[in-house]
Amino acid sequence: MTPYLSSSQINLYLLCGLKYKFQYIDEIPKRFKSSGLAFGSAIHSALSWYHKQMMNGNGVTIDRLHKIFDADWYSLKTENEIRFKAGEEEMKLVVLGKEMLAQYFELPKKKVKGTEIPFSVPLFNSENGHSAAIELEGVIDLIEEDDSITEFKTSAQTMDPQEVENHLQLTIYSYAFERISHKPAKSLKIVNFVKSKKPKLITMDTMRDKDDYQRLYLLAGQILKGIQQRVFFPRTSFMCKDCEYRENCKTWKGN
């Protein structure tokens, strides 16, 4: 069976190899879900529902969109313990989410080709055509009718333009789209939902080329090698305090 990698797996391995092991190798259940992840999931689910209604030609009101967000948030609360940051309040976070969705709802409507599109494509060397013996898997947030690809991101601060240029998820989306459609995407963009006191939406455009795909090929190959050779070690950072596997990491014996 051909091994597979997703952008989430690659990013997590780069962030902390030990956390990757706990989540994907040991499959240890997470003790909680951070408020940031829960918020992002609820926003994504509401947007996916909204775009599906658009594709089907159904009329949508902002009230219905807000109700979908409420239902998604309630479902997340039911299935997980949501852990909030110091000073964070659930009600304020929910209101913030609805304000962001209202801003998105007011944007000019564009025709949608697909939303939450799953893919699985083989990874090849763009210079010589050699196979990496890796399948790339993922789900594209949105493809517009003109073949523009959109990724939605929630963050506490506006994403840096350089971060967008190097965004691995968009590289994988672009590569997958070309493999499936046999043509490049018209554009790649991130719609950044910024969780500031006065929420804002910022759209940033970028593109990818064969050099980006070649770097992806090399990176994915090295990460797969590290996983297969069981190279898993902790990487200490500011993110440790909110890590779902913090207690597991403390008792780690190097095995």
Helices and strands as residue ranges (DSSP letters): E 4-6, H 7-15, H 17-20, I 21-25, E 33-34, H 35-55, H 62-79, E 82-83, H 90-105, E 112-124, E 131-144, E 148-155, H 161-165, H 168-181, E 187-194, E 200-206, H 210-228, G 238-242, H 246-250
